[in-house]
Amino acid sequence: MTLRAFAVQLIAFLSIAVAMPASADTHDEVQTTWRLLDYIAVDYIEAVEDGKVTNELEYAEMQEFSASVVERMAALPANAQRAQLVADAEALAEAISAKVGPAVVARDARRLASELIAAFPVPLAPDAVPDLARGAALYAQSCASCHGVSGDGAGPAAEGLDPPPIAFDDVARARERGAFALYQVIGQGLEGTAMPGFSDLPAEDRWSLAYYSGSIAFPEVERGRRIWNDEPAIRARVPDLAALSGLTPAALGEAIGTERADAVMAYLRAHPEAVASDTTGSLALARERLQQSLAAYEAGNKTEARELALSAYLDGFEPLEAVLSTRDADLLASVEIGMAELRAAISRGDPVAAVAEKVNALDVLFYRAETVLAPANASEASAFLGAFAILLREGLEALLIVIAMIAFLRKAERTEVLPFVHGGWLSALGAGALTWVAATYLIGVSGAGRELVEGFGSLFAALVLLSVGIWMHGKSQAGEWQRYIRKTMQHALSRRSAWFLFGLAFLVVYREVFETILFFAALWSQGHTDAILAGAAAAIVLLALIAWAMLRYSRRLPIGTFFAYSSVLIGILAVVLAGKGISGLQEAGLLGITPLPNLPRIPILGIAPALEPVAAQILTLALIALGYWRNRMKGMQSGTPQAETG
């Protein structure tokens, strides 16, 4: 290396070394200047009214602070904005000397503070969500002695202090303070007052204390929660922690009204996690698809709009449906109804304004869902109950059908065919495991694919159960059963029939396993794996007890009574699966939707608030009734009495 090259590198190194502390000093100067401007904006109203000084001490302080702002601005590193900042600072000082109105001074001071931050950026937001419990503890430890336990500014150490400590419960003053201003004062103290700096506290503690002290004046947390959840336009104004930290309730009040702003800030300062970025329970994709759908509809492309609305549900919302169902089933039902109504409105060609209204309503529901799905709302108890409810609900339908098949074979003394039934449901479990592996590591199972599997599987099972139920009802007559035994028993369960039972057992179990895997995958992503496994184990134990009780009880029933009860049970399951099958095909976009908003959604019965699944269930009921009536007529014509069922 030449001497010249070494000298160049040494000069560069020294330049960087000298610049580093200067940069840190600039950072502190900017923060101090910003804090002085914030103080002027808030407190000038205490010094001047109608062009006259109302408090000499406060007014002298305002003059001192404004002069300090001019000096500090002039001392900042030279850049393209500094000259204008100095000129604006001098104009502010002159306005204070001229005793102009408080509103003008507050406006100019805040504008100058914003220009300062734009010209010399400093961090305005915490790196992590403030911890309000930690903030409360720090307040009790370090602040309550002066500011009072309740924030009234009348703590035991406040006596004799001039100026007196700030009363955090003073709503008028609190409206003028952002969390960033409080953070600054906590860290650096306040010149000319007894307020010391707490720069030794970690930044996260100072932010937690700032948010806690800034929340004292605003008690309407629940009202604020409702407003925040229901109004997307307000949420758009506060997109993240940086926006929230720099926002004053007064500034928000200019946009949405003072009382509503107070309530919203009460909620956000008590729950800053509401604006924190966290995609665990995010419905961002669903929102994006909805907006794209609305844009396509406005452009006159109804087909594309419908496909995008369908994608919003299948790809954006449905993957989180399982977890939401365990935490807020009513909210889940509202989202599903809203999505169905949106697709129906697009298909009908409703006015753009009507479609936009439905999109906005769904945006509100999505936000509520995100709040419910947030990791902070996950707990060991909710994970346990979710896993338990999902497995019990999905397993019960398949269990009832398989147990009915096993009981039938035992009653018919054809236990040699039982391996086909057991092979069917065991194969379904194995296929379900392979499906999980494929969906997790090899391919993605689309939302439409999921719904098509469930929809067609449900409809096929419903058709089979419809015929089996009517057949069993016919055999519930004692004479009919004896005649069946004598004439057809030798051929009743041929190898072909045995394989049919295998297929039916496989189908009904695989359908439930497929859906359960999808639900558990979503639940698993929320954590608390031990609780999930415990919930699943509890559901398996309960299902095993139900199976044992059904098999034990079925052995004691007379053959006619067994068939009568079984036919009713299988008929009910056929109706349930008919409704679920049509709903699945609708959710996959294969069938249209005619919403019935006033009809409740009852998943366990397959009831959905739409005309098509209800019509399918009514048709299934009608076919069952017709089959039962024909069986009764045949029994009466042959003189065979109906079996006792009581």
C-alpha positions in Angstrom: 0.0 0.0 0.0 1.4 3.4 -0.9 1.7 6.2 1.6 -0.9 8.2 -0.3 -3.4 5.4 -0.3 -2.8 4.9 3.4 -3.4 8.6 4.1 -6.7 8.5 2.1 -8.0 5.5 4.1 -6.9 7.1 7.4 -8.7 10.3 6.6 -11.8 8.4 5.6 -11.7 6.4 8.9 -11.2 9.5 11.0 -14.1 11.2 9.2 -16.4 8.4 10.0 -15.2 8.3 13.6 -15.8 12.0 14.0 -19.2 11.8 12.3 -20.6 9.1 14.5 -20.8 11.1 17.8 -22.0 14.1 15.8 -24.8 11.9 14.4 -25.7 10.8 17.9 -25.7 14.4 19.1 -27.9 15.4 16.2 -30.3 12.6 17.2 -30.6 13.9 20.7 -30.9 17.6 19.6 -33.7 16.7 17.2 -35.6 14.8 19.9 -35.1 17.7 22.5 -36.3 20.3 19.9 -39.3 18.2 19.0 -40.2 17.8 22.6 -40.0 21.6 23.2 -42.3 22.2 20.2 -44.8 19.6 21.6 -44.7 21.3 25.0 -45.4 24.7 23.4 -48.3 23.2 21.3 -49.9 21.8 24.5 -49.2 24.4 27.1 -49.4 27.8 25.3 -53.2 27.8 25.9 -52.4 28.1 29.7 -50.4 31.3 29.1 -52.5 33.4 26.6 -56.1 34.0 25.9 -57.7 36.6 23.6 -54.3 38.3 23.1 -53.7 38.7 26.8 -51.3 36.9 29.1 -53.2 34.9 31.7 -50.3 33.3 33.4 -47.0 35.2 33.6 -44.9 32.2 34.5 -46.3 30.0 31.7 -45.9 32.8 29.2 -42.2 33.4 30.2 -41.7 29.7 29.8 -43.2 29.8 26.3 -40.9 32.6 25.3 -37.9 30.8 26.7 -38.8 27.5 24.9 -39.5 29.2 21.6 -36.1 31.0 21.7 -34.4 27.7 22.5 -36.1 26.1 19.5 -34.6 28.8 17.3 -31.2 28.3 18.7 -31.4 24.5 18.4 -32.6 24.7 14.8 -29.8 26.9 13.8 -27.3 24.5 15.4 -28.5 21.5 13.5 -26.2 20.1 10.6 -26.6 22.0 7.4 -29.0 20.5 4.9 -31.5 21.7 2.3 -34.3 22.1 4.9 -32.5 23.8 7.8 -32.8 27.4 6.6 -36.6 27.0 6.3 -36.8 25.3 9.7 -35.0 28.2 11.3 -37.2 30.7 9.6 -40.4 28.9 10.7 -39.0 28.7 14.3 -38.3 32.5 14.3 -41.9 33.0 13.0 -43.2 30.9 15.9 -41.2 32.8 18.4 -42.6 36.1 17.0 -46.2 34.8 17.1 -45.7 34.0 20.8 -44.3 37.4 21.4 -47.3 38.9 19.7 -49.6 36.8 21.9 -51.5 35.3 18.9 -54.3 32.8 19.6 -53.5 29.4 21.1 -55.0 27.5 18.2 -52.6 29.2 15.7 -49.5 28.6 17.9 -50.5 24.9 18.5 -51.0 24.4 14.8 -47.7 26.1 13.8 -45.7 24.3 16.5 -47.0 20.9 15.5 -46.4 21.6 11.8 -42.8 22.7 12.6 -42.3 19.5 14.7 -43.4 17.4 11.7 -41.1 19.2 9.3 -38.2 18.7 11.8 -38.7 15.0 11.9 -39.0 14.9 8.1 -35.7 16.7 7.7 -33.9 14.8 10.5 -35.6 11.5 10.9 -35.5 9.8 14.3 -37.3 6.6 15.5 -41.0 7.4 16.2 -42.3 4.0 17.2 -41.3 1.1 19.5 -39.7 -1.9 18.1 -42.1 -4.2 19.9 -45.7 -3.8 21.2 -45.7 -1.9 24.5 -46.5 -3.9 27.6 -49.2 -2.1 29.5 -48.8 -4.2 32.6 -45.1 -3.4 32.7 -46.0 0.3 32.1 -48.4 0.3 35.1 -45.8 -1.3 37.3 -43.2 1.3 36.3 -45.7 4.1 36.8 -46.5 2.9 40.4 -42.7 2.7 41.1 -41.4 5.9 39.6 -44.2 8.3 38.8 -47.1 7.9 41.2 -45.3 9.8 44.0 -45.5 13.0 42.0 -48.3 12.5 39.4 -50.6 10.6 41.8 -51.7 7.0 41.8 -54.7 7.9 39.7 -52.8 10.3 37.5 -54.4 13.4 39.0 -51.0 15.2 39.5 -51.5 15.3 43.3 -49.0 12.7 44.6 -47.4 13.1 48.0 -44.2 14.5 46.5 -46.0 17.1 44.3 -46.4 19.7 47.0 -44.3 22.8 46.4 -43.2 21.8 42.9 -43.4 24.7 40.4 -44.7 24.1 37.9 -46.8 21.3 39.3 -46.6 17.8 37.9 -48.8 17.0 34.9 -52.2 15.6 35.7 -52.5 12.7 33.3 -56.2 12.5 33.9 -56.7 16.0 32.4 -58.5 15.1 29.2 -58.0 18.4 27.5 -54.2 18.2 27.9 -54.1 14.5 27.2 -55.8 15.1 23.8 -52.8 17.1 22.7 -50.2 14.5 23.6 -49.0 11.7 21.4 -47.3 8.6 22.8 -44.0 9.7 21.2 -44.1 13.0 23.1 -44.5 11.2 26.4 -41.7 8.8 25.5 -39.4 11.7 24.8 -40.2 13.4 28.1 -39.7 10.1 30.0 -36.3 9.6 28.4 -34.9 13.2 28.6 -36.9 14.9 31.3 -38.3 18.4 30.9 -36.1 21.5 31.3 -37.3 24.1 33.8 -39.4 21.5 35.7 -38.8 18.9 38.4 -39.4 16.1 35.8 -36.2 14.1 35.6 -35.1 11.9 32.7 -35.2 8.2 32.8 -32.7 7.5 30.1 -31.4 4.5 32.1 -34.6 2.7 31.4 -34.6 0.4 28.3 -36.4 1.9 25.4 -39.1 -0.8 25.6 -39.9 0.2 29.2 -40.1 3.9 28.3 -42.6 3.1 25.5 -44.6 0.9 27.9 -44.7 3.7 30.4 -45.6 6.2 27.7 -48.6 4.2 26.5 -49.8 3.5 30.1 -49.6 7.1 31.2 -51.2 8.2 27.9 -54.2 5.9 28.5 -55.1 7.2 32.0 -57.4 10.0 30.7 -59.3 7.8 28.3 -61.5 5.1 30.0 -63.9 4.1 27.2 -61.9 1.1 26.1 -64.9 -1.1 25.1 -66.6 1.7 23.2 -63.4 2.3 21.4 -63.0 -1.4 20.6 -66.4 -1.4 18.9 -65.7 1.7 16.8 -62.3 0.3 15.8 -63.7 -3.0 14.8 -66.7 -1.6 12.9 -65.1 1.1 10.9 -62.4 0.3 8.3 -61.8 3.9 7.5 -60.6 4.6 11.0 -58.3 1.6 10.9 -56.8 2.9 7.7 -55.9 6.2 9.5 -53.8 4.2 12.1 -52.1 1.4 10.1 -49.2 0.7 12.4 -47.4 1.5 15.7 -45.5 4.4 14.1 -48.8 6.1 13.2 -50.3 5.4 16.5 -47.3 6.6 18.5 -47.2 10.0 16.7 -50.9 10.5 16.7 -52.7 12.8 19.2 -56.3 12.3 20.1 -56.9 15.9 19.1 -55.6 15.2 15.6 -57.8 12.1 15.3 -60.7 14.0 16.7 -60.5 16.5 13.8 -61.2 13.6 11.4 -63.8 11.5 13.3 -65.1 13.7 16.2 -63.7 14.3 19.6 -65.7 11.8 21.6 -65.2 9.0 19.1 -61.5 9.8 18.9 -61.2 9.7 22.7 -62.8 6.2 22.7 -60.6 4.9 19.9 -57.4 6.2 21.5 -58.5 4.6 24.8 -58.7 1.2 23.1 -55.5 1.6 21.0 -53.4 2.9 23.9 -54.7 0.1 26.2 -54.3 -2.5 23.3 -51.5 -1.3 21.0 -51.3 -4.9 19.7 -54.4 -4.0 17.6 -52.2 -2.2 15.1 -49.1 -4.3 15.4 -48.1 -6.3 12.4 -48.8 -10.0 12.9 -49.7 -12.3 10.0 -50.5 -15.4 12.1 -54.2 -14.8 11.8 -54.1 -12.4 8.9 -56.8 -12.3 6.3 -54.8 -9.9 4.1 -55.2 -12.2 1.1 -58.9 -12.4 1.6 -59.1 -8.6 1.7 -56.9 -8.3 -1.4 -59.1 -10.7 -3.3 -62.3 -8.8 -2.3 -60.9 -5.5 -3.4 -59.8 -7.1 -6.7 -63.3 -8.6 -7.1 -64.9 -5.2 -6.5 -62.6 -3.5 -9.0 -63.4 -6.2 -11.6 -67.1 -5.7 -11.0 -66.8 -2.0 -11.4 -65.0 -2.6 -14.7 -68.0 -4.7 -15.8 -66.2 -8.1 -15.7 -68.8 -10.1 -13.6 -67.2 -13.5 -14.2 -63.8 -12.4 -13.0 -65.4 -10.6 -10.0 -67.2 -13.8 -9.0 -64.0 -15.9 -9.3 -62.1 -13.4 -7.2 -64.8 -13.3 -4.6 -64.7 -17.1 -4.5 -60.9 -17.1 -4.1 -61.3 -14.6 -1.2 -63.2 -17.3 0.6 -61.5 -20.5 -0.5 -57.9 -19.2 -0.4 -58.0 -16.3 2.0 -60.5 -17.2 4.6 -61.2 -21.0 4.7 -57.7 -22.0 5.8 -58.4 -20.2 9.1 -62.0 -21.3 9.4 -61.3 -24.2 11.6 -59.6 -22.1 14.3 -62.3 -19.5 14.1 -65.0 -22.1 14.5 -63.6 -23.1 17.9 -63.3 -19.5 19.1 -66.4 -17.7 17.7 -68.8 -19.9 15.8 -71.3 -17.0 15.4 -68.7 -14.8 13.7 -67.7 -17.7 11.4 -71.4 -18.0 10.4 -71.6 -14.3 9.7 -68.6 -14.4 7.4 -69.9 -17.4 5.5 -73.3 -15.8 5.1 -71.6 -12.5 4.0 -69.5 -14.3 1.4 -72.4 -16.2 0.0 -74.5 -13.0 -0.2 -71.6 -11.2 -2.0 -71.3 -14.0 -4.6 -75.1 -14.0 -5.1 -75.1 -10.2 -5.5 -72.4 -10.4 -8.2 -74.3 -13.2 -10.0 -77.5 -11.2 -10.0 -75.8 -8.1 -11.3 -76.6 -5.9 -8.4 -75.6 -2.2 -8.5 -71.9 -1.5 -7.8 -72.8 0.5 -4.7 -74.7 -2.6 -3.3 -71.7 -4.9 -4.0 -69.3 -2.3 -2.5 -71.4 -2.2 0.7 -71.2 -6.0 1.0 -67.4 -5.9 0.5 -67.1 -3.2 3.2 -69.3 -5.3 5.6 -67.0 -8.3 5.0 -63.9 -6.1 5.7 -65.4 -5.4 9.1 -66.0 -9.1 9.8 -62.5 -10.0 8.6 -61.0 -7.5 11.1 -63.1 -9.0 13.9 -61.9 -12.4 12.8 -58.3 -11.3 12.9 -58.8 -10.0 16.4 -60.2 -13.3 17.5 -57.5 -15.3 15.7 -54.6 -13.2 17.1 -52.1 -15.3 18.9 -52.8 -13.3 22.1 -56.2 -14.9 22.1 -54.9 -18.4 21.9 -54.7 -20.3 25.2 -54.2 -23.9 26.4 -57.9 -24.1 27.1 -59.0 -22.9 23.7 -56.5 -25.2 22.0 -57.8 -28.2 24.0 -61.5 -27.4 23.4 -60.9 -26.7 19.7 -59.1 -30.0 19.1 -61.7 -31.8 21.2 -64.7 -30.2 19.4 -63.3 -30.7 15.9 -62.4 -34.3 16.3 -65.7 -35.2 18.1 -67.8 -33.4 15.5 -66.1 -34.8 12.5 -65.7 -38.3 13.9 -69.2 -38.7 15.1 -70.9 -38.9 11.7 -68.4 -41.5 10.4 -68.6 -43.4 13.6 -72.4 -43.7 13.5 -72.4 -45.1 10.0 -69.6 -47.6 10.6 -71.1 -48.8 13.9 -74.5 -49.3 12.2 -72.7 -51.4 9.5 -70.9 -53.5 12.1 -74.1 -54.0 14.2 -76.0 -55.0 11.1 -73.4 -57.7 10.2 -73.5 -59.1 13.7 -77.3 -59.2 13.7 -77.2 -61.0 10.4 -74.6 -63.4 11.8 -72.3 -62.5 8.9 -69.2 -61.6 11.0 -66.9 -63.0 8.3 -67.6 -59.8 6.3 -66.6 -57.6 9.2 -62.9 -57.5 7.9 -64.1 -55.6 4.8 -65.8 -52.9 7.0 -62.7 -52.6 9.3 -60.5 -52.6 6.3 -62.5 -49.8 4.8 -62.2 -47.4 7.7 -58.6 -48.4 8.5 -57.7 -47.7 4.8 -59.4 -44.3 5.1 -57.2 -43.4 8.1 -54.1 -44.4 6.1 -55.2 -42.5 3.1 -55.8 -39.5 5.3 -52.3 -39.7 6.6 -50.9 -39.8 3.0 -53.2 -36.8 2.1 -51.6 -34.9 5.0 -48.1 -35.7 3.8 -48.9 -34.8 0.2 -50.7 -31.6 1.2 -47.9 -30.6 3.6 -44.7 -31.5 1.6 -45.6 -32.3 -2.0 -48.6 -30.4 -3.4 -51.0 -27.7 -2.3 -54.6 -28.6 -1.8 -56.7 -25.7 -3.2 -59.7 -24.4 -1.4 -61.9 -25.5 -4.4 -60.3 -29.0 -4.3 -61.1 -29.3 -0.6 -64.8 -28.3 -1.1 -65.2 -30.6 -4.1 -63.9 -33.7 -2.2 -66.2 -32.9 0.7 -69.2 -32.0 -1.5 -69.2 -34.9 -3.8 -68.2 -37.3 -1.0 -71.1 -36.1 1.1 -73.6 -36.4 -1.8 -72.5 -39.9 -2.7 -72.7 -41.0 0.9 -76.2 -39.4 1.2 -77.5 -41.3 -1.8 -76.1 -44.6 -0.5 -77.5 -44.0 3.0 -80.9 -43.0 1.5 -81.2 -46.3 -0.2 -79.9 -48.2 2.9 -82.2 -46.4 5.2 -85.3 -47.2 3.2 -84.1 -50.8 2.8 -83.6 -51.2 6.6 -87.0 -49.6 7.3 -88.5 -52.3 5.1 -86.8 -55.0 7.0 -87.9 -53.6 10.3 -91.1 -55.6 9.9 -90.6 -59.0 11.6 -92.3 -61.0 8.8 -90.2 -59.2 6.2 -87.0 -59.9 8.0 -87.8 -63.6 8.3 -88.8 -63.8 4.7 -85.5 -62.0 3.8 -83.5 -64.5 5.8 -85.1 -67.5 4.3 -85.0 -66.4 0.6 -81.9 -64.2 0.2 -79.5 -64.8 3.0 -77.3 -67.1 1.0 -76.7 -64.3 -1.5 -77.3 -61.2 0.6 -73.7 -60.5 1.3 -71.8 -61.8 -1.7 -68.2 -60.8 -2.2 -69.4 -57.9 -4.4 -71.6 -56.7 -1.5 -68.7 -57.0 0.9 -66.5 -54.8 -1.3 -69.4 -52.3 -1.4 -69.4 -52.2 2.4 -65.6 -51.7 2.3 -66.1 -48.7 -0.1 -68.8 -47.2 1.9 -66.8 -47.4 5.1 -63.8 -45.9 3.3 -65.8 -43.1 1.8 -67.6 -41.9 5.0 -64.4 -42.1 7.1 -62.1 -40.6 4.5 -64.4 -37.6 4.0 -64.2 -36.8 7.8 -60.5 -37.6 8.0 -59.8 -35.2 5.1 -61.7 -32.4 6.7 -60.2 -33.1 10.2 -56.7 -32.9 8.8 -57.3 -29.5 7.3 -58.8 -28.3 10.5 -56.0 -29.6 12.7 -53.4 -28.1 10.4 -54.8 -24.7 11.0 -55.2 -25.3 14.7 -51.6 -26.6 15.0 -50.2 -23.3 13.6 -51.6 -21.5 16.6 -49.3 -23.3 19.0 -50.1 -25.1 22.3 -49.4 -28.5 20.7 -49.7 -30.4 24.1 -53.2 -29.1 24.6 -54.2 -30.0 21.1 -53.0 -33.5 21.5 -54.7 -33.8 24.8 -58.0 -32.5 23.3 -57.7 -35.0 20.4 -57.0 -37.8 22.9 -60.1 -36.9 24.9 -62.3 -36.9 21.8 -61.0 -40.3 20.8 -61.8 -41.7 24.2 -65.3 -40.3 24.1 -65.8 -41.7 20.5 -64.6 -45.1 21.7 -67.1 -45.0 24.6 -69.9 -44.1 22.2 -69.0 -46.9 19.9 -68.8 -49.4 22.7 -72.2 -48.3 24.1 -73.9 -48.5 20.6 -72.6 -52.0 19.9 -73.5 -53.2 23.4 -77.0 -51.8 23.2 -77.6 -53.0 19.7 -77.0 -56.6 20.7 -79.9 -56.5 23.1 -82.4 -55.1 20.6 -84.9 -57.3 18.8 -84.0 -57.5 15.1 -87.0 -55.5 14.0 -86.5 -52.8 16.5 -82.8 -52.6 15.6 -83.6 -52.1 11.9 -86.3 -49.5 12.8 -83.9 -47.4 14.9 -81.1 -47.8 12.5 -83.2 -46.8 9.5 -84.2 -43.5 11.4 -80.6 -42.8 12.3 -79.3 -43.5 8.8 -82.1 -41.4 7.3 -81.1 -38.5 9.5 -77.5 -38.8 8.4 -78.6 -38.9 4.8 -80.4 -35.6 5.2 -77.4 -34.0 7.0 -75.0 -35.1 4.3 -77.2 -34.0 1.5 -77.1 -30.4 2.9 -73.4 -30.6 3.5 -72.8 -31.9 0.0 -74.7 -29.1 -1.8 -73.0 -26.5 0.5 -69.6 -27.9 -0.4 -70.3 -27.6 -4.1 -71.5 -24.1 -3.6 -68.4 -23.1 -1.7 -66.3 -24.6 -4.5 -68.2 -22.4 -7.0 -69.8 -25.3 -8.8 -73.3 -24.3 -7.8 -75.0 -20.9 -7.5 -76.2 -19.6 -4.2 -79.6 -18.1 -3.2 -79.0 -16.8 0.3 -81.6 -17.2 3.1 -80.2 -14.7 5.6 -82.8 -15.3 8.3 -82.1 -19.1 8.4 -79.5 -20.1 11.1 -76.5 -22.1 10.2 -76.4 -25.4 12.1 -73.4 -27.4 10.9 -74.1 -30.5 12.9 -77.4 -30.8 11.0 -76.0 -29.8 7.7 -78.3 -26.7 7.6 -76.9 -23.7 5.7 -78.7 -20.4 5.1 -79.2 -20.9 1.4 -82.1 -22.2 -0.7 -80.2 -25.0 -2.5 -78.9 -27.1 0.4 -82.3 -26.6 2.2 -84.1 -27.8 -0.9 -81.7 -30.8 -1.1 -82.5 -31.8 2.5 -86.3 -31.4 1.9 -86.0 -33.6 -1.2 -84.1 -36.2 0.8 -86.7 -36.1 3.5 -89.5 -36.5 0.9 -87.7 -39.5 -0.6 -87.3 -41.1 2.8 -91.0 -40.5 3.6 -92.0 -41.9 0.3 -89.8 -45.0 0.8 -91.2 -45.5 4.3 -94.8 -45.1 3.1 -94.2 -47.7 0.4 -92.7 -50.1 2.9 -95.7 -49.7 5.2 -98.1 -50.2 2.3 -96.3 -53.4 1.3 -96.4 -54.6 4.9 -100.2 -53.9 5.1 -100.8 -55.7 1.8 -98.9 -58.8 2.9 -100.6 -58.7 6.4 -97.2 -58.3 8.1 -97.4 -56.2 11.3 -94.9 -53.4 12.0 -92.2 -54.3 14.5 -92.4 -52.7 17.9 -89.9 -50.0 18.4 -90.6 -49.0 22.0 
